[in-house]
Amino acid sequence: MAAAFNALTWYRSSEHAQRGFCNTCGSTLFFRRNGGDRISIAAGSLNEPTGIKMGARIFTGSAANYVDWESDVPTFETWPPAEYFNVPEK
């Protein structure tokens, strides 16, 4: 199991955030704001059943024309306000 932890790497993707990824296969797994105390996990990296429910759609203003909008969740054309996710701004 220790070998799996050695494959996790953080990369500073911008001046505001870091992304965690598998340095073996390149899959993006995590995201965190610099100085933040929360980590966002890529839901696609979890085994099913996840028990996860969609909370919102973001960046709908640039969505492809084939996107399926069947579920009834809030939508945002760009980033939602931080208060929506109860994430403090830094």
N, C-alpha and C positions, 0 to 999 in steps of 0.2 A: 504494500500500500504506500510506503514511503516514496517509491519511484513516481507514483502518480502526482504527488505534491511537487516533485522536482520539475514536472512538466508545466507548471503554472507560472506565468510571467506577467508582470505589469509593464505597460508601455504608456508613456505620457503622450497622449494623442493630440493634446492642445494645451494652451496655457491654463485651461479651466478644468481639465479632466484627465483621467487615466483609464485605460482599458486593460482588462485581464484576459489573457488568451492562453491556449495550449501551444507551447513552443515545439511540440512534436507534429501536430497536424495543422496548426494555424487557426483553429476555431476561436472566434470571439466568445468569451464566457461571461465576463463581468464588466461593469462600468462604475466608476465613482468620481464624484467631484473632488478636486484637490482640497484637502482639509476637511472633507465631509466625513460624517460618521456612519454613512449608509452605503451599501453596495447593491447595485441592481444586477440581477442574474438573468442571463439570456434564457428565456423559458424554453427555447428549442434545444437547450443542452440537457434538459432534465428527462429522466425516464418517465414513461406513462404508467399509470395514470398520475397526472400532476396535481389534480385538484385545483388548478389555477383557473380563474375566471377573468375574462378581459375587463379591464377597468375603464379604458378610453382608447380612442383612436387619435393618433397625432399625425401631423403633417398631411392631413387630408387634402390640403390645397394643391399638393403636387402628386396626388395618387394617380396611378395608371387607370385607364378607362375600363379595365377588366376587373377591378376590385369589387369584391362581393360585400355589400353593406347590410347583410341580413340581421345581425345582432343589434340590440337596442342599447348601445352604450354612448356616452358623450363623445363628440368629435371636436377636434381642434385643427384648424388649418395650419398652424405652426405649433410651437411648444405651448403646452398649457401653462397657466400661472403656477408657480411653485406651491401656492396654497392648495391647489387641487390635490396634489399628492402629499401634502403636509411635509414638504421637504424644505428645510431652511435655506435661504439664499446666503451665499458667502460672498 
